[in-house]
């Protein structure tokens, strides 16, 4: 028997007796032995050859997966990672309601991200009602309860989402929440609704009103669904960069009418007013020619 010097052979594979070429391991100095005249070859420890799909079964060509099965992998935005970390720290109790965040400079250094990425994350957190900016104090954590870390696989869907889809969903959710709020709200919640109805200077003011009404419905799941729709609209505003409609007085008047119906505990009236408010918003948005067939006005 022929003997080889060096390390012992780890695996011996008999070469199939076929005329067509077969896949064999190439000689490598890192492994003991070499192809011998008796038809044996050596393989490393971690290699398990599979002879079921040799070239003798594929006409000399190894079958390949169709390239259309794969999608391009895009790097995740840094501001999404910042949002994830803030949500995690809130859920873990490290960040508590009323706690003030470090300055932008210190926070960007701690997180290892640029100031621009940090500002983008803070804008999203403020739009979602997680962080609030107080003059003379800075950015503080709001009491929002347990948070679900955003699913950024779903966020990628925003690239093809339209304002129409979000508004249609809001019409299904918010009028019912408004009716519930009119019968379940407390005096403190009513005061917050009336205060939010008097301001419409920024997008955050609009989010605050609708979220305050939803919170007064005393249905956590419904409130979270509505907040999610507002978050999606915020993402669409940033994507399409559309401006406010400018008819702020009308929006404030509609918000105030809704607040008065909730104050009177008139569930039917509150529901009808919220539905009319959202329908009129949809008409305004649809008439201003936003990219993708949607409007350029700010959805109320």
Backbone torsions as a table, in degrees:
resi	resn	phi	psi	omega
1	UNK	NA	139.1	-179.0
2	UNK	-75.1	135.3	-177.9
3	UNK	-113.1	146.9	178.6
4	UNK	-117.5	142.7	177.2
5	UNK	-85.1	164.3	178.0
6	UNK	98.4	-158.4	-177.8
7	UNK	-68.9	152.6	-179.3
8	UNK	-67.4	152.9	178.0
9	UNK	-66.4	139.0	-178.4
10	UNK	-91.8	-29.5	-179.7
11	UNK	-158.2	137.2	178.3
12	UNK	-116.3	123.3	-178.2
13	UNK	-117.2	119.5	176.4
14	UNK	-70.1	136.4	179.2
15	UNK	-76.8	127.9	-179.8
16	UNK	-60.1	144.2	180.0
17	UNK	-86.8	80.4	177.3
18	UNK	-138.5	150.6	-176.6
19	UNK	-74.6	-31.6	-179.2
20	UNK	-69.4	149.6	-177.7
21	UNK	-64.1	151.0	179.7
22	UNK	-123.4	159.9	177.5
23	UNK	-82.4	122.0	176.7
24	UNK	-130.2	156.2	178.9
25	UNK	-72.3	138.2	177.6
26	UNK	-76.7	146.7	176.3
27	UNK	-60.1	139.9	-179.4
28	UNK	-140.4	130.8	-177.7
29	UNK	-62.2	-20.3	-177.7
30	UNK	-72.2	-14.7	-176.3
31	UNK	-119.1	145.3	-177.8
32	UNK	-70.3	152.7	176.0
33	UNK	86.8	175.9	179.2
34	UNK	-157.0	161.2	177.3
35	UNK	-56.9	126.8	-178.9
36	UNK	-101.6	170.6	-179.3
37	UNK	-71.1	-17.5	-177.8
38	UNK	-83.7	3.9	176.2
39	UNK	89.0	23.9	179.3
40	UNK	-109.9	153.3	177.5
41	UNK	-141.2	161.1	-177.8
42	UNK	-110.2	148.8	179.4
43	UNK	-132.3	151.2	175.9
44	UNK	-67.9	167.5	-175.3
45	UNK	-61.3	-37.6	-171.7
46	UNK	-91.2	13.1	-179.0
47	UNK	-106.6	127.3	175.8
48	UNK	-123.1	94.8	-175.4
49	UNK	-66.8	143.5	177.3
50	UNK	-116.8	108.4	-175.0
51	UNK	-88.1	3.6	-178.2
52	UNK	-68.5	-28.4	-176.2
53	UNK	-116.9	48.0	176.6
54	UNK	-75.7	168.0	-178.7
55	UNK	-63.3	-21.2	179.4
56	UNK	-69.7	-13.9	177.7
57	UNK	-103.2	-10.9	-176.4
58	UNK	-120.7	17.5	-180.0
59	UNK	67.8	27.2	179.2
60	UNK	87.2	-0.5	-179.1
61	UNK	-122.3	136.0	178.3
62	UNK	-84.8	128.0	-178.5
63	UNK	-63.5	143.4	-178.8
64	UNK	-120.3	152.4	177.0
65	UNK	-74.7	140.0	178.4
66	UNK	-60.5	133.6	-177.3
67	UNK	-63.8	-21.9	-179.3
68	UNK	-70.7	-9.5	178.7
69	UNK	-75.5	-15.4	-175.1
70	UNK	-105.3	148.7	175.2
71	UNK	-116.3	147.0	179.4
72	UNK	-63.4	134.2	178.6
73	UNK	-90.8	124.0	-179.6
74	UNK	-107.9	140.4	178.9
75	UNK	-66.8	141.9	-179.6
76	UNK	-76.8	138.7	-178.3
77	UNK	-63.6	144.0	-178.6
78	UNK	-64.6	-34.4	-177.2
79	UNK	-66.1	-26.8	175.6
80	UNK	-65.9	-38.7	178.4
81	UNK	-65.4	-36.5	177.4
82	UNK	-64.4	-44.0	179.3
83	UNK	-61.5	-43.6	178.1
84	UNK	-56.9	-44.3	-176.0
85	UNK	-67.9	-40.1	178.5
86	UNK	-63.1	-44.5	178.8
87	UNK	-61.9	-42.0	179.0
88	UNK	-62.1	-43.9	-178.5
89	UNK	-66.6	-32.7	176.0
90	UNK	-68.4	-45.4	180.0
91	UNK	-63.7	-31.9	-179.7
92	UNK	-83.1	-5.8	179.5
93	UNK	82.7	6.5	177.8
94	UNK	-72.7	-43.2	173.2
95	UNK	-99.6	125.6	-175.7
96	UNK	-116.9	156.8	179.3
97	UNK	-56.0	134.7	-179.5
98	UNK	89.7	-11.1	-179.6
99	UNK	-74.4	137.7	-178.5
100	UNK	-90.2	133.5	177.9
101	UNK	-75.9	155.2	174.8
102	UNK	-62.0	167.6	177.3
103	UNK	-63.5	162.1	-179.9
104	UNK	-57.0	-41.3	-178.5
105	UNK	-63.0	-49.1	-178.6
106	UNK	-66.6	-40.1	-177.4
107	UNK	-68.1	-38.4	178.4
108	UNK	-65.8	-35.1	177.4
109	UNK	-69.0	-41.1	-179.9
110	UNK	-65.7	-38.4	-177.5
111	UNK	-84.9	-19.6	-178.6
112	UNK	73.7	32.6	178.5
113	UNK	-124.4	166.4	-179.9
114	UNK	-74.9	162.4	178.2
115	UNK	-63.8	-35.8	180.0
116	UNK	-64.0	-44.5	178.5
117	UNK	-63.8	-39.3	179.3
118	UNK	-65.0	-44.0	-180.0
119	UNK	-62.3	-39.8	178.5
120	UNK	-61.4	-42.7	178.8
121	UNK	-64.5	-41.9	-179.4
122	UNK	-66.4	-35.6	177.2
123	UNK	-62.1	-43.6	179.5
124	UNK	-65.9	-42.1	179.7
125	UNK	-63.8	-37.2	177.9
126	UNK	-69.2	-40.9	179.1
127	UNK	-63.7	-30.3	-180.0
128	UNK	-87.6	2.9	176.7
129	UNK	76.0	15.2	-179.1
130	UNK	-87.1	-36.8	-179.6
131	UNK	-122.9	141.7	177.3
132	UNK	-128.8	141.9	178.5
133	UNK	-96.7	124.2	178.9
134	UNK	-116.0	127.6	-178.1
135	UNK	-62.6	131.6	-179.7
136	UNK	82.7	-8.3	-179.2
137	UNK	-116.3	-46.1	-176.8
138	UNK	114.5	-160.4	-179.4
139	UNK	-90.1	127.8	-178.7
140	UNK	-123.6	158.9	178.9
141	UNK	-83.5	132.1	177.5
142	UNK	-89.0	162.1	177.5
143	UNK	-85.4	92.4	-175.8
144	UNK	-114.2	1.4	-179.8
145	UNK	75.4	-168.2	-179.9
146	UNK	-62.4	140.7	-178.2
147	UNK	-115.1	145.0	173.5
148	UNK	-94.9	126.0	178.2
149	UNK	-63.8	129.8	-176.4
150	UNK	-57.8	142.3	175.3
151	UNK	-89.9	103.0	-174.6
152	UNK	-74.6	-12.8	170.3
153	UNK	-66.9	-36.5	175.6
154	UNK	-72.2	-36.1	179.4
155	UNK	-59.0	-33.3	178.1
156	UNK	-60.7	-26.0	-180.0
157	UNK	-66.1	-19.6	-178.2
158	UNK	-60.9	-24.8	-178.9
159	UNK	-59.3	-26.2	179.7
160	UNK	-114.6	3.5	-179.5
161	UNK	-74.7	152.0	178.1
162	UNK	-121.7	157.4	177.7
163	UNK	-61.9	-36.1	-179.6
164	UNK	-56.5	-43.3	-179.0
165	UNK	-61.3	-41.8	-178.6
166	UNK	-70.0	-42.3	-179.4
167	UNK	-64.6	-38.8	177.5
168	UNK	-61.5	-37.7	178.6
169	UNK	-69.9	-38.7	178.9
170	UNK	-63.7	-37.9	178.9
171	UNK	-62.3	-31.1	178.2
172	UNK	-75.2	-31.5	-171.4
173	UNK	-97.5	-49.8	-166.0
174	UNK	-71.0	-38.4	177.2
175	UNK	-59.2	-39.8	178.0
176	UNK	-65.7	-41.8	177.8
177	UNK	-62.8	-36.9	179.7
178	UNK	-65.4	-40.0	177.5
179	UNK	-64.0	-42.4	177.9
180	UNK	-64.1	-40.0	-179.0
181	UNK	-62.7	-35.0	-178.1
182	UNK	-67.0	-24.7	-179.4
183	UNK	-101.8	-18.6	-174.1
184	UNK	-112.0	-10.1	-171.9
185	UNK	-66.4	151.4	173.2
186	UNK	-95.7	173.0	179.1
187	UNK	-66.5	-36.9	177.8
188	UNK	-65.3	-41.6	178.8
189	UNK	-66.7	-37.8	176.9
190	UNK	-62.3	-43.3	178.5
191	UNK	-61.1	-39.6	178.9
192	UNK	-67.3	-38.1	178.6
193	UNK	-65.0	-45.1	-179.1
194	UNK	-65.7	-38.1	177.9
195	UNK	-66.5	-40.8	179.7
196	UNK	-68.9	-30.3	-178.7
197	UNK	-70.1	-21.5	-177.0
198	UNK	-84.6	-5.5	-176.6
199	UNK	-125.4	134.3	176.0
200	UNK	-150.2	40.8	-177.9
201	UNK	-78.8	-30.7	-176.5
202	UNK	-131.9	168.5	175.7
203	UNK	-62.2	-35.7	179.6
204	UNK	-63.1	-33.8	176.3
205	UNK	-63.2	-40.4	178.8
206	UNK	-64.8	-45.2	178.4
207	UNK	-60.9	-40.8	-177.6
208	UNK	-61.9	-41.7	-179.4
209	UNK	-63.7	-52.3	-176.1
210	UNK	-65.8	-36.4	179.4
211	UNK	-71.8	-34.7	178.2
212	UNK	-65.9	-40.9	176.2
213	UNK	-63.0	-44.8	-179.3
214	UNK	-63.2	-38.7	179.9
215	UNK	-66.0	-32.9	179.8
216	UNK	-71.5	-13.9	177.8
217	UNK	-70.8	-11.9	177.9
218	UNK	57.8	43.0	176.3
219	UNK	-139.2	101.7	-172.8
220	UNK	-60.7	-43.5	-177.9
221	UNK	-62.8	-45.8	-179.8
222	UNK	-63.2	-42.0	179.5
223	UNK	-63.0	-39.6	179.4
224	UNK	-68.6	-36.8	177.4
225	UNK	-63.9	-41.6	179.1
226	UNK	-67.5	-42.5	178.1
227	UNK	-61.8	-36.3	178.2
228	UNK	-62.5	-39.4	178.7
229	UNK	-65.4	-38.9	177.5
230	UNK	-65.9	-36.8	177.2
231	UNK	-64.8	-40.4	178.2
232	UNK	-63.0	-40.5	177.8
233	UNK	-63.5	-37.9	176.8
234	UNK	-61.1	-42.8	178.1
235	UNK	-62.8	-39.9	-179.9
236	UNK	-68.6	-35.3	177.1
237	UNK	-62.0	-41.1	179.1
238	UNK	-71.6	-35.8	-178.9
239	UNK	-68.7	-47.7	-174.5
240	UNK	-92.4	-12.4	177.2
241	UNK	52.9	45.9	177.6
242	UNK	-91.7	154.8	-173.4
243	UNK	-98.3	170.0	176.6
244	UNK	-68.3	152.9	-176.5
245	UNK	-70.3	-22.8	-179.9
246	UNK	92.7	-18.5	-179.5
247	UNK	-88.0	60.8	-175.5
248	UNK	-68.2	-35.1	-177.3
249	UNK	-60.8	-40.4	179.4
250	UNK	-64.9	-43.0	-179.8
251	UNK	-64.2	-40.8	178.6
252	UNK	-63.8	-42.2	179.7
253	UNK	-61.9	-40.9	178.5
254	UNK	-65.8	-42.0	177.7
255	UNK	-62.0	-40.5	-179.1
256	UNK	-67.8	-37.0	176.4
257	UNK	-62.9	-41.6	178.0
258	UNK	-62.9	-42.7	179.9
259	UNK	-62.2	-39.4	179.4
260	UNK	-66.7	-37.6	177.9
261	UNK	-66.1	-38.3	176.7
262	UNK	-66.5	-38.6	178.3
263	UNK	-62.7	-38.3	180.0
264	UNK	-79.7	-1.5	-177.4
265	UNK	56.8	35.3	177.9
266	UNK	-95.1	92.5	-174.2
267	UNK	-64.0	-42.7	-178.0
268	UNK	-64.8	-43.5	179.8
269	UNK	-66.7	-42.7	179.7
270	UNK	-61.9	-42.3	179.2
271	UNK	-63.7	-44.1	-179.1
272	UNK	-65.7	-41.2	-179.4
273	UNK	-65.4	-41.5	178.6
274	UNK	-65.3	-39.5	178.8
275	UNK	-64.8	-43.5	177.7
276	UNK	-62.4	-40.0	179.8
277	UNK	-60.8	-46.1	-178.8
278	UNK	-71.1	-36.7	178.8
279	UNK	-66.6	-40.7	177.9
280	UNK	-66.7	-36.2	175.8
281	UNK	-62.5	-42.2	179.5
282	UNK	-63.3	-37.8	179.2
283	UNK	-67.5	-41.8	179.3
284	UNK	-64.8	-44.8	-179.2
285	UNK	-62.9	-41.6	-177.7
286	UNK	-71.9	-13.3	-176.4
287	UNK	-99.0	-0.6	-173.7
288	UNK	-110.0	5.4	169.1
289	UNK	68.7	47.7	175.6
290	UNK	-70.4	153.4	177.6
291	UNK	-52.7	142.5	-180.0
292	UNK	82.2	17.1	178.2
293	UNK	85.8	7.8	-179.0
294	UNK	-108.6	171.7	-174.6
295	UNK	-82.9	163.2	178.7
296	UNK	-97.6	-2.1	179.5
297	UNK	-77.6	161.2	-179.1
298	UNK	-80.5	116.4	-178.6
299	UNK	-62.9	124.4	-178.9
300	UNK	-81.4	NA	NA
